[in-house]
Amino acid sequence: MKPSQDHFEPLALRPAECARALGIDTRTLRRWQRDEGLPFARVGGAVLFPVAELRAWLAQRAESERRTDRLADEILREL
């Protein structure tokens, strides 16, 4: 089914939208911005979260977690 002409995918999300999309609260979102490198941009007075960069960031984090889990499993097997 072809999307209607009125439907479009946003290029960026505002903080509340981003937090909702990630399943976290806005306080955690701000902490991830500060401490975890969550990608965002300031445009004028607005804070925006570019969707493409969020997807890449999340994929990278997931892969990093998988590598960490595999390494932990290896270490435990060697004990």
DSSP file (Angstrom, degrees, kcal/mol; ACC not computed):
  #  RESIDUE AA STRUCTURE BP1 BP2  ACC     N-H-->O    O-->H-N    N-H-->O    O-->H-N    TCO  KAPPA ALPHA  PHI   PSI    X-CA   Y-CA   Z-CA
    1    1 A M              0   0    0      0, 0.0     0, 0.0     0, 0.0     0, 0.0   0.000 360.0 360.0 360.0 130.6    0.0    0.0    0.0
    2    2 A K        -     0   0    0      1,-0.1     0, 0.0     0, 0.0     0, 0.0  -0.642 360.0-112.1 -82.6 133.0    1.4    3.4   -1.0
    3    3 A P        -     0   0    0      0, 0.0    -1,-0.1     0, 0.0     0, 0.0  -0.302  36.9-105.3 -63.1 148.8    1.4    6.1    1.7
    4    4 A S    >   -     0   0    0      1,-0.1     3,-1.0     4,-0.0     0, 0.0  -0.268  27.5-110.7 -68.7 162.0   -0.9    9.0    1.2
    5    5 A Q  T 3  S+     0   0    0      1,-0.2    -1,-0.1     3,-0.0     0, 0.0   0.739 117.9  59.1 -66.8 -21.4    0.5   12.3    0.1
    6    6 A D  T 3  S+     0   0    0      2,-0.0     2,-0.4     0, 0.0    -1,-0.2   0.712  91.0  84.1 -79.2 -20.2   -0.4   13.7    3.5
    7    7 A H    <   +     0   0    0     -3,-1.0     2,-0.3     2,-0.0     0, 0.0  -0.681  54.3 161.1 -88.4 133.6    1.8   11.1    5.3
    8    8 A F        -     0   0    0     -2,-0.4    -4,-0.0     0, 0.0    -3,-0.0  -0.988  39.6-116.7-146.0 154.6    5.5   11.8    5.7
    9    9 A E        -     0   0    0     -2,-0.3     2,-0.1     1,-0.0    -2,-0.0  -0.797  38.6-118.7 -89.9 129.4    8.3   10.6    7.9
   10   10 A P        -     0   0    0      0, 0.0     3,-0.1     0, 0.0    41,-0.1  -0.371   8.5-148.0 -68.1 146.7    9.7   13.3   10.1
   11   11 A L  S    S+     0   0    0      1,-0.2    40,-2.3    40,-0.1    41,-0.5   0.760  82.5  12.1 -80.0 -28.2   13.4   14.2    9.6
   12   12 A A  E     -A   50   0A   0     38,-0.3     2,-0.3    39,-0.1    -1,-0.2  -0.975  68.8-138.1-148.4 158.3   13.7   15.1   13.3
   13   13 A L  E     -A   49   0A   0     36,-2.0    36,-2.5    -2,-0.3     0, 0.0  -0.888  19.0-123.3-118.2 149.0   11.8   14.7   16.6
   14   14 A R     >  -     0   0    0     -2,-0.3     4,-2.8    34,-0.2     3,-0.3  -0.461  43.9 -94.3 -79.7 164.1   11.3   17.2   19.4
   15   15 A P  H  > S+     0   0    0      0, 0.0     4,-2.8     0, 0.0     5,-0.2   0.876 124.1  46.5 -51.7 -48.2   12.4   16.0   22.9
   16   16 A A  H  > S+     0   0    0      1,-0.2     4,-2.1     2,-0.2     5,-0.1   0.892 115.1  47.9 -64.0 -38.1    9.0   14.7   24.1
   17   17 A E  H  > S+     0   0    0     -3,-0.3     4,-2.5     2,-0.2    -1,-0.2   0.905 112.7  48.8 -66.8 -41.5    8.5   12.8   20.7
   18   18 A C  H  X S+     0   0    0     -4,-2.8     4,-2.1     2,-0.2    -2,-0.2   0.928 111.1  49.2 -64.7 -46.3   12.0   11.4   20.9
   19   19 A A  H  X>S+     0   0    0     -4,-2.8     5,-2.5    -5,-0.2     4,-1.0   0.926 112.6  48.2 -59.7 -44.8   11.6   10.2   24.5
   20   20 A R  H  <5S+     0   0    0     -4,-2.1     3,-0.5    -5,-0.2    -1,-0.2   0.912 110.4  51.4 -62.2 -42.8    8.3    8.6   23.6
   21   21 A A  H  <5S+     0   0    0     -4,-2.5    -1,-0.2     1,-0.2    -2,-0.2   0.851 114.2  43.8 -63.2 -34.7    9.8    6.9   20.5
   22   22 A L  H  <5S-     0   0    0     -4,-2.1    -1,-0.2    -5,-0.2    -2,-0.2   0.578 112.0-120.6 -86.1 -10.8   12.7    5.5   22.7
   23   23 A G  T  <5S+     0   0    0     -4,-1.0     2,-0.3    -3,-0.5    -3,-0.2   0.825  75.3 110.3  75.4  31.5   10.3    4.5   25.5
   24   24 A I      < -     0   0    0     -5,-2.5    -1,-0.3    -6,-0.2     2,-0.2  -0.795  70.0-102.4-128.6 170.6   12.0    6.6   28.1
   25   25 A D     >  -     0   0    0     -2,-0.3     4,-2.1    -3,-0.1     3,-0.2  -0.516  36.1-107.3 -91.0 167.5   11.2    9.8   30.0
   26   26 A T  H  > S+     0   0    0      1,-0.2     4,-2.3     2,-0.2     5,-0.2   0.783 118.1  59.9 -67.4 -26.1   12.5   13.2   29.1
   27   27 A R  H  > S+     0   0    0      2,-0.2     4,-1.9     1,-0.2    -1,-0.2   0.929 108.1  44.3 -65.5 -44.3   14.8   13.2   32.1
   28   28 A T  H  > S+     0   0    0     -3,-0.2     4,-2.9     2,-0.2    -2,-0.2   0.889 109.9  57.2 -65.1 -39.1   16.6   10.1   30.8
   29   29 A L  H  X S+     0   0    0     -4,-2.1     4,-2.2     1,-0.2    -2,-0.2   0.929 107.3  47.1 -57.0 -47.0   16.6   11.6   27.4
   30   30 A R  H  X S+     0   0    0     -4,-2.3     4,-2.2     2,-0.2    -1,-0.2   0.886 111.8  50.9 -63.0 -38.9   18.5   14.6   28.7
   31   31 A R  H  X>S+     0   0    0     -4,-1.9     4,-3.6     1,-0.2     5,-0.5   0.912 109.7  49.9 -65.5 -41.8   21.0   12.4   30.6
   32   32 A W  I  X>S+     0   0    0     -4,-2.9     6,-1.8     2,-0.2     4,-1.6   0.876 109.2  52.8 -64.6 -36.6   21.6   10.3   27.4
   33   33 A Q  I  <5S+     0   0    0     -4,-2.2     4,-0.5    -5,-0.2    -2,-0.2   0.951 118.5  36.3 -58.3 -48.8   22.2   13.6   25.5
   34   34 A R  I  <5S+     0   0    0     -4,-2.2    -2,-0.2    -5,-0.1    -1,-0.2   0.908 134.1  19.8 -72.9 -44.9   24.8   14.6   28.1
   35   35 A D  I  <5S+     0   0    0     -4,-3.6    -3,-0.2    -5,-0.2    -2,-0.2   0.720 125.3  41.7-104.8 -24.4   26.4   11.3   29.0
   36   36 A E  I  <<S-     0   0    0     -4,-1.6    -3,-0.2    -5,-0.5    -4,-0.1   0.400 100.5-112.2-112.5   1.3   25.7    8.8   26.2
   37   37 A G      < +     0   0    0     -5,-0.5    -4,-0.2    -4,-0.5    -3,-0.1   0.755  44.3 179.7  76.2  23.2   26.2   10.8   23.1
   38   38 A L        -     0   0    0     -6,-1.8    -1,-0.2    -9,-0.1     2,-0.1  -0.425  34.5-114.8 -58.6 123.9   22.6   10.8   22.0
   39   39 A P        +     0   0    0      0, 0.0     2,-0.3     0, 0.0    -1,-0.1  -0.399  51.1 149.0 -71.3 135.1   22.6   12.8   18.7
   40   40 A F        -     0   0    0      9,-0.2     2,-0.4    -2,-0.1     9,-0.2  -0.968  28.9-146.7-153.5 165.9   20.8   16.1   18.7
   41   41 A A  E     -B   48   0B   0      7,-3.0     7,-3.2    -2,-0.3     2,-0.6  -0.993  11.8-137.8-137.5 144.8   21.0   19.5   17.0
   42   42 A R  E     -B   47   0B   0     -2,-0.4     2,-0.5     5,-0.2     5,-0.2  -0.918  23.4-180.0-100.7 122.0   20.0   23.0   18.2
   43   43 A V  E >   -B   46   0B   0      3,-2.7     3,-2.4    -2,-0.6     2,-0.3  -0.961  65.1 -45.0-125.3 111.9   18.3   24.9   15.4
   44   44 A G  T 3  S-     0   0    0     -2,-0.5     0, 0.0     1,-0.3     0, 0.0  -0.534 124.0 -27.8  62.2-127.1   17.3   28.4   16.5
   45   45 A G  T 3  S+     0   0    0     -2,-0.3     2,-0.3    -3,-0.1    -1,-0.3   0.411 119.9  99.4 -95.7   1.1   15.8   27.9   19.9
   46   46 A A  E <   -B   43   0B   0     -3,-2.4    -3,-2.7   -32,-0.0     2,-0.6  -0.667  62.4-144.7 -96.3 143.4   14.7   24.3   19.2
   47   47 A V  E     -B   42   0B   0     -2,-0.3     2,-0.4    -5,-0.2    -5,-0.2  -0.926  27.7-176.0-100.1 123.6   16.4   21.1   20.2
   48   48 A L  E     -B   41   0B   0     -7,-3.2    -7,-3.0    -2,-0.6   -34,-0.2  -0.927  22.6-147.8-124.6 146.7   15.8   18.4   17.5
   49   49 A F  E     -A   13   0A   0    -36,-2.5   -36,-2.0    -2,-0.4     2,-0.2  -0.929  23.4-133.9-114.6 105.5   16.8   14.8   17.3
   50   50 A P  E  >  -A   12   0A   0      0, 0.0     4,-2.3     0, 0.0   -38,-0.3  -0.410  10.0-144.6 -63.6 124.2   17.6   13.7   13.7
   51   51 A V  H  > S+     0   0    0    -40,-2.3     4,-2.5     1,-0.2     5,-0.2   0.902  96.2  51.1 -59.1 -46.7   15.8   10.4   13.1
   52   52 A A  H  > S+     0   0    0    -41,-0.5     4,-2.0     1,-0.2    -1,-0.2   0.907 112.9  46.2 -60.7 -41.7   18.5    8.9   10.8
   53   53 A E  H  > S+     0   0    0      2,-0.2     4,-2.7     1,-0.2    -1,-0.2   0.862 110.4  53.7 -69.6 -35.2   21.2    9.7   13.4
   54   54 A L  H  X S+     0   0    0     -4,-2.3     4,-2.7     2,-0.2     5,-0.2   0.922 108.7  49.4 -63.4 -43.3   19.0    8.3   16.2
   55   55 A R  H  X S+     0   0    0     -4,-2.5     4,-2.5     2,-0.2    -2,-0.2   0.927 113.3  46.3 -61.3 -44.8   18.6    5.0   14.3
   56   56 A A  H  X S+     0   0    0     -4,-2.0     4,-2.4     2,-0.2    -2,-0.2   0.915 113.1  49.7 -64.6 -42.8   22.3    4.8   13.6
   57   57 A W  H  X S+     0   0    0     -4,-2.7     4,-2.4     1,-0.2    -2,-0.2   0.921 112.4  47.1 -61.3 -45.7   23.1    5.6   17.3
   58   58 A L  H  X S+     0   0    0     -4,-2.7     4,-2.5     2,-0.2    -2,-0.2   0.905 111.8  50.1 -65.5 -41.8   20.7    3.0   18.6
   59   59 A A  H  X S+     0   0    0     -4,-2.5     4,-2.3    -5,-0.2    -1,-0.2   0.908 111.3  49.6 -62.3 -41.9   22.0    0.3   16.2
   60   60 A Q  H  X S+     0   0    0     -4,-2.4     4,-2.4     2,-0.2    -2,-0.2   0.913 111.3  48.8 -63.6 -43.0   25.5    1.0   17.3
   61   61 A R  H  X S+     0   0    0     -4,-2.4     4,-2.2     2,-0.2    -2,-0.2   0.911 110.9  50.3 -63.5 -42.5   24.6    0.8   20.9
   62   62 A A  H  X S+     0   0    0     -4,-2.5     4,-2.1     2,-0.2    -2,-0.2   0.915 111.8  47.7 -62.9 -43.0   22.7   -2.5   20.3
   63   63 A E  H  X S+     0   0    0     -4,-2.3     4,-2.4     1,-0.2    -1,-0.2   0.898 110.1  52.6 -64.8 -40.6   25.8   -4.0   18.5
   64   64 A S  H  X S+     0   0    0     -4,-2.4     4,-2.3     1,-0.2    -1,-0.2   0.902 109.1  49.8 -61.6 -41.5   28.1   -2.8   21.3
   65   65 A E  H  X S+     0   0    0     -4,-2.2     4,-2.6     2,-0.2    -2,-0.2   0.902 109.5  51.4 -63.7 -41.5   25.9   -4.5   23.9
   66   66 A R  H  X S+     0   0    0     -4,-2.1     4,-2.4     2,-0.2    -2,-0.2   0.913 110.5  48.6 -62.6 -42.3   25.9   -7.8   21.8
   67   67 A R  H  X S+     0   0    0     -4,-2.4     4,-2.5     2,-0.2    -2,-0.2   0.918 111.8  49.4 -63.0 -42.7   29.7   -7.6   21.6
   68   68 A T  H  X S+     0   0    0     -4,-2.3     4,-2.5     1,-0.2    -2,-0.2   0.914 111.0  49.6 -62.7 -43.3   29.9   -7.0   25.4
   69   69 A D  H  X S+     0   0    0     -4,-2.6     4,-2.3     2,-0.2    -1,-0.2   0.909 111.2  49.1 -62.6 -42.2   27.6  -10.0   26.1
   70   70 A R  H  X S+     0   0    0     -4,-2.4     4,-2.4     2,-0.2    -2,-0.2   0.914 111.6  49.2 -64.0 -42.2   29.6  -12.3   23.8
   71   71 A L  H  X S+     0   0    0     -4,-2.5     4,-2.5     2,-0.2    -2,-0.2   0.916 110.8  49.7 -63.1 -43.6   32.9  -11.2   25.5
   72   72 A A  H  X S+     0   0    0     -4,-2.5     4,-2.4     1,-0.2    -1,-0.2   0.906 110.3  50.9 -61.8 -41.5   31.3  -11.8   29.0
   73   73 A D  H  X S+     0   0    0     -4,-2.3     4,-2.2     2,-0.2    -1,-0.2   0.915 110.2  50.1 -62.1 -42.7   30.1  -15.3   27.9
   74   74 A E  H  X S+     0   0    0     -4,-2.4     4,-1.6     2,-0.2    -2,-0.2   0.932 111.2  48.1 -60.4 -46.7   33.6  -16.1   26.6
   75   75 A I  H  X S+     0   0    0     -4,-2.5     4,-0.7     1,-0.2    -2,-0.2   0.912 111.5  50.0 -62.5 -43.3   35.3  -15.0   29.8
   76   76 A L  H >< S+     0   0    0     -4,-2.4     3,-0.6     1,-0.2    -1,-0.2   0.869 108.2  53.1 -65.3 -36.3   32.8  -17.0   31.9
   77   77 A R  H 3< S+     0   0    0     -4,-2.2    -1,-0.2     1,-0.2    -2,-0.2   0.848 106.6  53.7 -65.6 -33.1   33.4  -20.1   29.8
   78   78 A E  H 3<        0   0    0     -4,-1.6    -1,-0.2     1,-0.2    -2,-0.2   0.647 360.0 360.0 -77.6 -14.3   37.1  -19.9   30.4
   79   79 A L    <<        0   0    0     -4,-0.7    -1,-0.2    -3,-0.6    -2,-0.1   0.489 360.0 360.0 -76.0 360.0   36.7  -19.7   34.2
